[in-house]
Amino acid sequence: MNPLYNIWNYNYIQQQAQQQYHQNQVQQVLDTAQKLQDYLDNVDKVDPAYQSAMTAACCAVLADYAKKHGII
């Protein structure tokens, strides 16, 4: 098929947009999983004397997130 024809083909454009959206979402999932792994690796590095401060700081972040999204 002539590539120039595809610039006017609505179905082709929709398909390409959906494929790009899917690829972006898959990449976001992988990035998020890696960030969670980084977080957990960093938790292991916190000295036990600072664990409660870390827990409080993380809970504050989670509470802000919950408020932002109407969970609490």
C-alpha positions in Angstrom: 0.0 0.0 0.0 1.2 3.5 -0.8 2.4 5.1 2.4 0.9 8.5 1.3 -2.5 6.9 1.2 -2.2 6.1 4.9 -2.1 9.8 5.8 -5.8 10.0 4.8 -6.8 6.6 6.1 -8.7 7.2 9.4 -8.6 3.5 10.4 -4.9 3.4 9.9 -4.4 6.5 11.9 -6.5 5.2 14.7 -4.7 1.9 14.7 -1.3 3.7 14.9 -2.5 5.9 17.7 -3.8 2.9 19.7 -0.5 1.0 19.1 1.5 4.0 20.3 -0.8 4.4 23.4 -0.3 0.7 24.2 3.5 1.0 23.8 3.6 4.1 26.1 1.5 2.3 28.7 3.7 -0.8 28.7 6.8 1.4 29.1 5.1 3.3 32.0 4.4 0.0 33.7 8.0 -1.1 33.3 9.3 2.3 34.5 7.0 2.2 37.6 8.0 -1.3 38.5 11.7 -0.3 38.3 11.0 2.7 40.5 9.3 0.5 43.0 12.4 -1.8 43.0 14.6 1.2 43.5 12.5 2.3 46.4 12.6 -1.1 48.0 16.4 -1.3 47.5 16.7 2.1 49.2 14.6 1.0 52.1 17.1 -1.7 52.8 19.9 0.9 53.0 18.2 3.0 55.8 19.8 2.5 59.1 17.4 1.0 61.7 17.7 4.1 63.8 16.0 6.0 61.0 13.4 3.5 60.0 10.6 5.2 61.9 11.4 8.6 60.3 11.4 6.9 56.9 8.1 5.2 57.6 6.5 8.5 58.7 7.8 10.3 55.6 6.5 7.6 53.3 3.1 7.6 55.1 2.9 11.3 54.6 3.5 10.9 50.8 0.8 8.1 50.7 -1.7 10.3 52.6 -1.1 13.2 50.1 -1.6 10.8 47.2 -4.8 9.4 48.8 -6.2 13.0 49.4 -5.3 14.0 45.8 -7.3 11.1 44.4 -10.2 11.3 46.8 -9.4 8.0 48.6 -9.5 9.7 52.0 
